[in-house]
């Protein structure tokens, strides 16, 4: 069975990525692997961990309704989110990675975003980048 991997954050760009990844997994009759990655550290305290757990439980409920085979991975390993996403995609021999992009200022458009740029350049498979509405 083929696999689609999606990077998820509970923000509009993450929701857009998840919606598109669900569509792509259905089209491909693929398993969907949702990756939520955090670097950890002081910014990721107990309150953040509880909120993340609640957000991911909501994602799991939504995915159960799709009928797709899926896996949800919550990672707090000290790695950059791009590195986690690429590693999970490679380990699952993914045929597609889906990421969400947020709108940026004119200067920000020159840089794209370090995680998005790294995924686009280093992924072993095609990457679909979607914008939030």
Phi, psi and omega in degrees: 000136178283167184225139171246131179248135179232137172274125185238132168228145183283062179223168181307320180292327176290321178295319178296318179296316180297315180300316180292322179296321176299314178301314181294319179296320177296315180300323185264359187051050187248159170284145178249126176246118180261125181245123175241111188243137176228145178285334184090203180088192185297328182290338182257079183269186182300320179296318177296320180296318179295317179297317179298317179299317178296317179300317183287330173296322175298318178298315180300319178299316179297319182291325178300326180290339182282337184081001179281147168290137183210165175217139177246126181243117174256117186240127173227082187240004181086002178269161173292145178306323179299317180296316178300313183297315179296317180298316179295319179298316179294317181297330180262005182049048183299145175264351179202142171244136177243129177230155176257145177241146175256158178293145183232160175291167178305320178291318179298331179293334178292330186262337181070298184146129189298319179293312180299316181298317181296318180297313180300322184275328189254349183293145180278350184229172177300149178237128176255118179254125181239150178258150175288156179296000000 
